[in-house]
Amino acid sequence: MAHNLSAVQAGHTTEDAPLHWTTPHKVALEIEAATLRDFSTGKGPDGATLICTPLAFHRATIADFSPRHSLVAALQEEGLDNIFVIDWQPATSEMRHKSLDSYFSDLNVLVDSLPQPVDIIGLCQGGWMALAYAARFPHKVRKLVLVGAPVDIASGMSTLSALAARVPDNVFEHLVELGGGTICGKRALEILAPAGIDESYMFQTLQIDPGAPPEDLAALRETFDTWFWTTIDIPGRYYLDVVTRIFKQNRLASDQLKVLGQISVLSRVTSPMLLLAAEQDEFVAPTQLFTAEKLTSSPPDAGRKIMVPGNHLSLFLGGRTVKQIWPQIGRWLLQPA
C-alpha cells in the first residue's frame, strides 16, 4: 500500500496549527486545561450534552471533523441542542505536574457550568473519564454514551492494553523525563504510528464512498493528514497516572480508582448508558467497553449496546457511522431518562 505523505506528515511541527471546526460555535468558558466550546442555538430542549473528547495526543476536532463526518452536526440534525465540546489544551511546562485528579476537578467545573441536566458523551479516553466521573457524582449525570472507551482492561486485549502490559514503568517514566515533565505528542505518535498512515487506512477510517468526487477526496485527505499529525503535549504526571491506574492496574473496573477523594464505585452509576464499539477496533477491544454494562447499575432496559464495522477512529470520523449510528444516539438522548 502506497503511503500518502503530506507536508504535515513528512515532519512539519504542527502543534501550533490552527484548529478547523466545521460547525459554528462560540467559547463558553476557558480554564487553563480546557476550552469549553458551545454549539447550542437555543432551539432545543433544556439541559446540555457534553462531549468529553479524549485527553490524549489529538485535538478535539475529532468531534466536528468535516461536513458529513461531524458528530456535532449529526446530533444537531436530530434536534439535539445545547451541545458542548471539551477542547483539552496542550500542556505547558507549568502544567507538567497536573494529575488525573486535577483533570477530574476541571471536568467537574465544566459540568457545573452547563445547563442542567447534563448528558455526557465520552469518546475513547474521554469515555472512561466520563464513567469514572459519573460514579463519583452520579446525581450530576442524566445519561451516558461511551464510545470506543477502555473500561475493563482485563476483559480483553488490544494494542494499547498490550503495550501497557509489556512495557516496564521506567520506560514510561523515561519518556516523561525526555519531555521535561510532559509527554511530547509528536514523539508519542511516531511511536504508535512509526510507518505513517497509508491511504487505505484513511479510507477505512473515514468510510469514504468510492464514487466520491476527486476534489472531495483531496480535501478529506488534507483534513485527515492535518488532524492526525497535529498533536498536543500532555502532562507527564497525568500520563503516568493513566498508564498505571487505568491500563496496568485496571483500577476503574475493580472499584479502586480514587476520584477527588472518594473511590469511584461503578455500581453507583444508575444513569442509562449507550455503548458503541467497533468490530475491528485496534486500540480498544469491544469487551473492554461492553463489560461496563455489568459493572454499573444502569437500568438494562434503558441501556443499549451497538457494534459497528470499522476501526477505532471510524467510530468518530467514519462517514457511514456518522450518518447511520450517530442520529440513533441523538434520538436516544432525546428520550426521557
Secondary structure, 3 states (H helix, E strand, C coil): CCECCCCCCCCCCCCCCCCCCCCCCEEEEECCCEEEEECCCCCCCCCEEEEECCCCCECHHHHECCCCCEHHHHHHHCCCCCEEEEEECCCCHHHCCCCHHHHHHHHHHHHHCCCCCEEEEEECHHHHHHHHHHHHCHHHCCCEEEECCCCCHHHCCCHHHHHHHHCCHHHHHHHHHHCCCEECHHHHHHHHCCCCCEHHHHHHHHCCCCCCCHHHHHHHHHHHHHHHHCECCEEHHHHHHHHHHHHHCCCCCCCCCEECCEECCHHHCCCCEEEEEECCCCCCCHHHHHCHHHHCCCCCCCCEEEEECCCCCHHHHCHHHHHHCHHHHHHHHHCCC
